[in-house]
Amino acid sequence: MRKIIKSIMKRLSPTAADRAKWSWRKDRGDTVLRYDYPLTSSSVVIDLGGFHGDWAGEIHNRYRCSIFVFEPIAEYAHKISQRFTGIPTIQVNQFGLAGYRRTEQFSIQGAASSIFKSNGQQVAAELYDVLEWFEQNSIHECDLMKINIEGGEYELLDRIIDTGLIHRINDLQIQFHHFVPNAVGLMDAIQKKLAATHSPTYQYAFIWENWRRN
């Protein structure tokens, strides 16, 4: 009987992940937190992991700022480009940003497409060095960078921090992903480095968090 009770209590007891999800919904994360930023029409926003362009579209509707969208999967990048045809302040790039330039195989799984997964259709896509792209496009200040790149965030953030690009970014909206090997350790290490220049304004483990420049 005791084992049965323990089993039932375990199923009823919320995990840390469950609590984070509940808090995120309660705090209206997907409708308020992800869009409430001190942006203006002169702001520069970078959207890494564009998918259908929903986040970029809402940010543009609210602030009319300049947005660079990055989507390495050709099918998705094409649809985003069509969606924003006639809006010169939204530039869609059919490649991703990473720690170094290369071609990678992506597993196509909708919003969860990733180089860290092997199941599903595989397609080749381009990744560019984030530092090279910033320099080539003369990006001296980024007001907001959204990072949702299905495991690639660890490599990318290490490059951004180690090269000093972090000093050019005001807000970093990040989704860390747990399926990458040693994800917790990698996330902890990056958060410790981020704390030297930025402070969290909201933080929901492996859901979304935002870091603002001190």
C-alpha positions as CSV (number, residue, x, y, z in Angstrom):
1,M,0.0,0.0,0.0
2,R,2.8,2.4,0.9
3,K,4.4,1.9,-2.5
4,I,1.1,2.6,-4.2
5,I,0.7,5.8,-2.2
6,K,4.2,6.9,-3.1
7,S,3.6,6.2,-6.8
8,I,0.4,8.3,-6.7
9,M,2.0,11.1,-4.9
10,K,4.9,11.2,-7.3
11,R,2.4,11.5,-10.2
12,L,0.6,14.3,-8.4
13,S,3.6,16.2,-7.3
14,P,4.6,18.9,-9.8
15,T,8.2,18.8,-11.2
16,A,10.4,21.8,-11.5
17,A,9.6,21.9,-15.2
18,D,5.8,21.8,-14.5
19,R,6.2,24.6,-12.0
20,A,8.1,26.7,-14.5
21,K,5.4,26.1,-17.2
22,W,2.6,27.0,-14.8
23,S,4.5,30.2,-13.7
24,W,5.1,31.1,-17.4
25,R,1.4,30.8,-18.3
26,K,0.4,32.7,-15.1
27,D,2.7,35.5,-15.9
28,R,1.5,35.7,-19.5
29,G,4.9,34.9,-20.9
30,D,3.8,34.2,-24.4
31,T,1.7,37.3,-24.7
32,V,3.4,39.9,-22.5
33,L,6.9,39.1,-21.4
34,R,8.3,38.1,-24.8
35,Y,7.1,41.4,-26.4
36,D,7.4,44.0,-23.6
37,Y,10.7,45.8,-24.4
38,P,11.9,49.4,-24.5
39,L,12.0,49.5,-28.3
40,T,11.3,52.3,-30.7
41,S,11.2,52.7,-34.5
42,S,15.0,53.2,-34.5
43,S,15.7,50.0,-32.6
44,V,17.6,47.0,-34.2
45,V,16.2,43.6,-33.4
46,I,17.7,40.2,-34.4
47,D,15.4,37.1,-34.5
48,L,17.4,33.9,-34.5
49,G,15.1,31.0,-35.4
50,G,12.4,32.7,-37.4
51,F,10.3,29.7,-38.3
52,H,7.0,31.3,-39.5
53,G,7.9,34.8,-38.5
54,D,5.2,35.2,-35.8
55,W,7.5,36.8,-33.2
56,A,9.1,39.1,-35.6
57,G,5.7,40.1,-37.0
58,E,4.4,41.0,-33.6
59,I,7.5,42.9,-32.6
60,H,7.3,44.9,-35.8
61,N,3.6,45.6,-35.4
62,R,4.3,47.0,-31.9
63,Y,7.5,49.0,-32.5
64,R,8.0,49.4,-36.3
65,C,11.7,48.7,-35.7
66,S,14.3,47.2,-38.0
67,I,14.4,43.4,-37.7
68,F,16.9,40.9,-39.1
69,V,15.3,37.4,-39.2
70,F,17.5,34.3,-39.5
71,E,16.0,31.0,-40.7
72,P,18.4,28.4,-42.1
73,I,15.7,26.1,-43.4
74,A,14.9,27.2,-47.0
75,E,11.2,26.3,-46.9
76,Y,10.6,28.4,-43.8
77,A,12.8,31.2,-44.9
78,H,10.9,31.5,-48.1
79,K,7.5,31.6,-46.4
80,I,8.8,34.3,-44.0
81,S,10.0,36.4,-47.0
82,Q,6.6,36.1,-48.6
83,R,4.9,37.1,-45.4
84,F,6.9,40.3,-45.1
85,T,7.0,41.3,-48.8
86,G,6.9,45.0,-49.0
87,I,8.2,45.7,-45.5
88,P,11.8,46.9,-46.1
89,T,12.5,47.1,-42.3
90,I,12.3,43.3,-42.0
91,Q,15.2,41.5,-43.7
92,V,15.0,37.7,-43.9
93,N,18.3,35.7,-44.1
94,Q,18.3,32.1,-45.3
95,F,21.0,31.0,-42.9
96,G,21.6,30.8,-39.2
97,L,24.2,32.4,-36.9
98,A,26.7,30.2,-35.0
99,G,30.2,30.0,-33.6
100,Y,31.8,29.5,-37.0
101,R,30.7,29.3,-40.6
102,R,29.8,25.9,-42.0
103,T,27.1,23.7,-43.7
104,E,25.1,21.5,-41.3
105,Q,22.5,18.8,-41.7
106,F,19.2,19.7,-40.0
107,S,16.5,17.3,-39.0
108,I,13.2,18.9,-40.2
109,Q,10.7,18.9,-37.4
110,G,8.8,22.2,-37.7
111,A,9.7,24.6,-35.0
112,A,11.9,21.9,-33.4
113,S,14.2,21.5,-36.4
114,S,17.7,21.0,-35.2
115,I,21.2,19.8,-35.9
116,F,21.1,17.8,-32.7
117,K,18.4,15.4,-33.9
118,S,18.8,12.6,-36.3
119,N,15.2,11.4,-37.0
120,G,13.0,12.8,-39.8
121,Q,14.0,14.4,-43.1
122,Q,17.5,15.7,-43.3
123,V,18.4,18.9,-45.2
124,A,21.6,20.9,-45.5
125,A,21.6,24.5,-44.4
126,E,24.1,27.2,-43.9
127,L,25.4,28.7,-40.7
128,Y,27.5,31.9,-40.5
129,D,29.9,33.1,-37.9
130,V,28.0,35.6,-35.7
131,L,31.0,37.9,-35.3
132,E,31.6,38.0,-39.1
133,W,28.0,38.9,-39.8
134,F,28.0,41.7,-37.2
135,E,31.1,43.2,-38.7
136,Q,30.1,42.8,-42.3
137,N,26.7,44.5,-41.6
138,S,28.1,47.2,-39.3
139,I,25.9,46.2,-36.4
140,H,27.3,48.3,-33.6
141,E,24.3,48.1,-31.3
142,C,21.5,45.4,-31.1
143,D,18.6,46.4,-28.9
144,L,17.1,42.9,-28.7
145,M,18.3,39.5,-29.8
146,K,15.9,36.5,-29.6
147,I,17.6,33.1,-29.7
148,N,15.5,30.0,-30.3
149,I,17.7,27.7,-32.3
150,E,17.1,24.3,-30.9
151,G,20.4,23.5,-29.2
152,G,22.6,25.8,-31.1
153,E,22.3,28.5,-28.5
154,Y,25.2,27.1,-26.4
155,E,27.8,27.5,-29.2
156,L,26.4,30.8,-30.3
157,L,26.3,32.4,-26.9
158,D,29.9,31.2,-26.1
159,R,31.0,33.0,-29.3
160,I,29.0,36.1,-28.6
161,I,30.5,36.4,-25.1
162,D,34.1,35.3,-25.9
163,T,34.4,37.8,-28.8
164,G,32.9,40.7,-26.8
165,L,29.9,41.0,-29.0
166,I,27.9,40.7,-25.8
167,H,28.7,44.4,-25.0
168,R,26.7,45.4,-28.1
169,I,23.5,43.6,-27.2
170,N,21.0,45.3,-24.8
171,D,18.4,42.5,-24.3
172,L,18.9,38.7,-24.9
173,Q,15.7,36.6,-25.0
174,I,16.9,33.0,-24.9
175,Q,15.3,29.6,-25.0
176,F,17.8,27.0,-23.7
177,H,17.1,23.4,-24.8
178,H,17.6,20.4,-22.5
179,F,18.1,17.6,-25.1
180,V,21.7,18.7,-25.8
181,P,24.3,16.6,-23.9
182,N,25.2,18.2,-20.5
183,A,22.6,21.0,-21.2
184,V,22.3,21.9,-17.5
185,G,26.1,22.3,-17.1
186,L,26.3,24.3,-20.4
187,M,23.5,26.6,-19.4
188,D,24.9,27.2,-15.9
189,A,28.3,28.1,-17.4
190,I,26.8,30.5,-19.9
191,Q,24.6,32.1,-17.3
192,K,27.6,32.7,-15.1
193,K,29.4,34.4,-17.9
194,L,26.4,36.5,-18.9
195,A,26.1,37.8,-15.3
196,A,29.3,39.7,-15.8
197,T,27.6,42.1,-18.3
198,H,23.8,41.4,-18.0
199,S,21.1,40.7,-15.4
200,P,18.0,38.5,-15.8
201,T,14.7,40.4,-16.1
202,Y,12.7,37.1,-16.2
203,Q,13.8,33.5,-16.0
204,Y,11.8,30.3,-16.5
205,A,14.1,27.2,-16.7
206,F,14.3,25.8,-20.2
207,I,11.3,27.9,-21.3
208,W,12.3,31.5,-21.8
209,E,14.6,33.9,-20.0
210,N,15.8,37.5,-20.7
211,W,19.1,39.1,-19.9
212,R,19.4,42.9,-19.9
213,R,22.7,44.8,-20.1
214,N,23.8,46.3,-16.8
